[in-house]
Amino acid sequence: AIGVSVTNDPTGAYNVYQYDFGLLPDYPHYGLWHDGYYGTFNSGSQSGAFVFERDEMLEGGASPQLVRFDLPLVVWNPLTIRSAEPANLLGTEVDTDLPGYFTYLQDDAWGGNIPFDHLKVWEVEMDWNNADNSTISAPLEIQTDPFDAGEVFGDGNGAIRQPGTSQRLAGHGGIISFAANYRPFENHNSWLITFNTFIDANETGGIRWIELRNDDTNPWEIYQEGTYSIADGHSRLMSSANMDALGNIAMAYTTASENLKVSLRYTGRFDGDPLGQMTLAETTIIDGNGVRTNTNRYGDYAHITMDHNN
């Protein structure tokens, strides 16, 4: 089921719709776009993408359409979550001729003839007048600096270590973190992407963050890229990043280790700072006060939301 608020009051009325995927659309990720609500799901070999008819939902229509897509030429993470990530639109200006976008990372350690670590990007053209005419492109491949996304990000038990116990927590490797935020600027478009990567043989987690850019004539390419970590033995992972109207970036994340209970921190950078660097000092949002020993499950979702005035 999906609910769309009738007004700008989140405590008010909703239009609620229910869809049958024919399978469990596990671990869905969503993105707002000008012509639809874009999403992805994790269902093993049947993982894929979908688009809801946004305009009809906003009007409270009786039967908003749903279109599902397979992602061509993808190699899925072999053992864990297989949700790709839609672009999520920020700002108040948008070119309504733009296609929608999905992205997924590709680690050459996964096999499947992946020649190098890269991102795949697919373009979607929706036709709500005749939904069967909607199309998804072959993927654009964007080579990145090498990364190690792992398969299950830590031997099935997890990559997040905790004090005083051998129980580790799952950190969800092999996926793009939510949300992959897109913002148009006067002379370019920016798309901010983050995901987990191991930074050493001890399975310490770091965060790979990438800003893609394109414009009216040139395809997506990497504008800046970095791996965020600090040499203190703590893992940093499960990130969520966002960009304001000035091009400044904030990134929040989980941090933990054998000497630090699971906590939340953030960093960031100002537009014009040296490329590929998070220049703001790490700051604590909240220090954790507990240790989990009964399961490796940990908060699957993280999300940093930008004030719409920014």
N, C-alpha and C positions, 0 to 999 in steps of 0.2 A: 504494500500500500504506500501511496505517496500523497502527502497533503500540501496544498499551496494556500498560503494565507490570503484571505479575501481583501484585507486592508494592510496598512503598514504597522498594525498592532499585533505582535506575535501572540498575545493572549486572547485575541478575538477569534472570529469564525474562520474556518478552513473549507476549501473544496478538497474532498478526499477521493482518491481513485485507487482501484485495485486491479492488478494485472497478474496473469498467470504466465510465467516463463517456461513452464513445463519442467523445471528443475529448481533447485535452491540457488537463487542469485546471491551467493555468499559475499560478504565483505564489500558491499557496493561503495563506490566513490562517485561523487556528483560534481558537476560543474555547470555554472550558469553561462548561457550563451544567448546571442540576440535572437536566434531562431529555434531554440529548444533548451530543455534541460538535458544535458549530456551526462552519461554515466557508464560505469564499467562494473563487472562482477567477476567473482572467482568461483568457477565450477569445473576445475580440472581441465580436461581437454576441450570442454565446451565453454570455457571462459571467453568473454567477448565484451562488446560494447552496445550501447543502446541510446536512443534519443526520444524524449517525450515531447509532444506537441505543446510547447509552452504557452503560446497565445491562446489556445483553446482552454487550457487549464486556468489561465488568468481570468478568462471570461466565465468560468464555471460551466463550460460546455459539457454535454452529456457523455461524449465518447472521444476524449483526446486520443490521438493516434500514438502508437509506440512502434519504432523501427529498430530492429536488432541488426548488428553487424558482426561478422567475424573480422579479426584483424589480420590482414594478409601478411604472410611471410614472417610471422612472429615465432621466436623460440622462447617458450615459457620456461621460467625458473623451474627446474625439474622436481623439486620436492616440497614446495611451500606455496604461499599465497601468489595468485596469478592475476591480480587486478591491475590493469593499466590505469592511466590517469587522464581525464579530460582537462582541457584548458578551462580555467575559471575566470570569467570576465570581471575586471575592476574598472572603476571610473564611470564617468557620465557620458563620454563620447565614444561612439562605436561606428565602424563602417559595416553597414548591414549587408554588404556584398561579400564579406569575409566567409570562407569556409569554417567549419568547426575543426578542432584538433584533438587528437589523442596521442599520448606518448607512452613508451615503455622502455626500460633499460635492457641492455643485452651484455651479459658478462661472458667473455670468451672462455671462461672456465666451465661453462655449462655445456659445451659441445654443440651439437646441432649445426656444425659448419659456421659458427660465429667467428669471423676472421679477426676481429679486434673489438675491444670494449667500445660500446657506442649507445646512442639513443636512437630509437625509431620514432618517427613522427608520421601520422596518417592525417589526411585531409578528408573531411566529410562535406558533401554537398547535399542539403536536404531539399526535397520537393514535396511540400505538404499538400499541394494540389493533386499529386499522384505519387504517394509515398514509395511505390515500387520503383520509381525513377531515381530515388536517392542513391548516392554512390559513395564509396570509400576508395581512396587512392592506394596504390602501392606505397610502401613506406619510404620516406626520406631517411637516410642513414647519416648520422652526425657523429663522427669519431670524437671520443673524449680522451682525456688522460686516463691511463690504466686505473682500474678500481677492482676491489674484491668484494662483491656484493654477497658472497656466500650462497649457500643453497637454503639452509634453514636458519642461517645467522646464529650458529652456535650449537652444533651436534644434536639438535632436536630438543635440547633442554633450554637453550637460550644463551644469548650473549651478554645479558645483564647480570653481572655478579652482585652479591649482596653480602653485608657483613655477617659473620657468625654462622653461616649455613652454606652447604654445598648446593642448595637449590638456586638455580639460575632462572632468569625470566626471559621470555621470548621477546625479541626485538624487531621482528618482521623485516628480514632482509629480502632483497630481490624484488622490491616494488618501489615505485615513485611515491614519496610521501604526499599526504593530502594537506593543502590543496596545491595544485600547480597553477599559480596565479598569473594571469595575463593582463597587461595594462598597455593601452595605446598612448603614444606620445606624439608630438608634432611631426617629428621626422623619422620615427621608428616605432616598432612594437617590441615590448619586452615580455619574456615568458620565463618565470622563475621556477626552477626544478630542484628538489633536494631528495637525497636517499642515503641509506646507511652504507658504510664501507668499513671493512677491517683496516686498521692502520698498522698492525704488527702481527707477529706469529702467535701472540698471546690472545688473539681475538678481542683486542681492545677496539671499541667502536668509535668511528669518526663520522662526520657528515660531509658528503660530497654535495656541493651546491653549484648550480650552473645558471647563468643568465643567458638565454638565447635571445637573439634579435633578428628581425627581418624588416622589410619595408615593402613599398608597392611593387618593386621590381626584383628584389633579391630574396632568395629563400632563407629559411632559418639557418643560422650559424651561431657558434659559441662566441659571445662577446667577452665573457669572463667566467672563470671556473676556479674553484678552490676546494680544499678539504679542511674542514674545521675540526681541530683537536688541540688539546693542551697537554704538555708532557707532565701530567700529574698522576697518571695511572687510572684515571676515571674514563669510562666510556661515555661518549656523547652520541645520541642516536634518537630515532623517533621524532624527527624535526618537523616544523611547519614554518614556512617563510612567507613574507608578504612585502610589497613595495608600494610606497606612497606616490603621490602625484609629482613629487620632486625627484623621484628615482632613488630615494633612501630605502634601505632594506633592513628589516628586522627579522630575526630568526630565533625561535624558541625551541626547546628540546629537553629530552630526558638525560640526566647524567647519574651515574652510579658506579660503584666498584666494591671490592672486598672491604674497603675502608669508608665507604659513603653510602648511606641509604638512598634509595631512589628519590631523586629530587628534580625540580624543574628550574632551568636557567635560560637566559637569553643573551644574545649578542646582536651586532648589527654593523652597518656601515653607512656612510653618507655618500651621496653621489659626488664623484670627483675624487674620492679616496683611491689609493693604489688598487688597480684591478686585481681581482682574485683574493682579496683579503677582507675578513671581518675585522674591522679596526676598533670597534667599541669593546671595552673591557667586559668580560663575562660578568653578568649580574644575576643574583639569585631571585627567582620568583617565589619559591617556597622550598624549604628543606623538608624532606620526607622524615617521618618519625616511626616507620614500621618496616618489618621484614616479612615477606610472604614465603611460607614453607610448604603449602599444601598443593601447589600447582605452578606450572611455568607461565600461566597466562598473565598478561599484563595489558594495560590499556591499549587496545588495538588502534584507536583513532587519536589523532592530535590535530588541532586546527587553530591557527592564529588569524583573527579577523581584523581587517582594517576599518577604522572609522570612515564612513562614507564621505565625510567632509574633507578627508585627506587624500 
